[in-house]
Amino acid sequence: QVQLVESGGGLVQPGGSLRLSCAASGDAVSIYAVGWYRQAPGKQREWVASISSTDSPKYADSVKGRFTISRDNAKNTVYLQMNSLQPEETAVYLCNAVRHCYEFWGQGTQVPVSS
């Protein structure tokens, strides 16, 4: 099974950018569909973006054009580049890996967007 560790979170000002990393171990992340989700305080977890095992990206409408998901198989890592962040996007960002009927989650990384 794969283990996932997110990093790269931290305080960012409105309009700012951040790149999150989801580092995998225990298995090759290339064989998984990997997604990024976020959960704001008191709200349901929300899907943000995903990348298939064939590297086809998909995005939620709310982030399309501002976020980019990518994969570096040599580093066994999936990234989420986030631009033009807004305060309402303050959340814990988590990555998720799916293969067949197996699903794995990381612990998440905090992203506060505030001036």
Phi, psi and omega in degrees: 000163183258144173250140185238135177229119178271150175207171177102355179287170180153171182294132179222144180281153175306134183089353183276179183234157179205146173241121178265148177239144174235098182271130182254149173216158179091343180194164180279122182293343182296338183269359182253152162276127185242135180233155171249136177232165174219151179223114178274157180304127178076007181239164178285155176295139185235134176287137182248309184197159175209160178225130184281173178294343175259016174067029174271118182271151173221150184224148170292149182302327184292341183243355183301131181090346180244329181252148176225126177259140181210165183228137173242100184294327179297327179262000181053044188222143173245139184244156170228108175273124183240123180242158177053047181292145182239155182305326181290353177265008172299125185187171164271128181256128184235148173251156189219135179237132183232135173211122186055237182261011182258139181222134183229147181233149169272181182275340178099160176224137185281137175229095173272130178248108186201150175267000000 
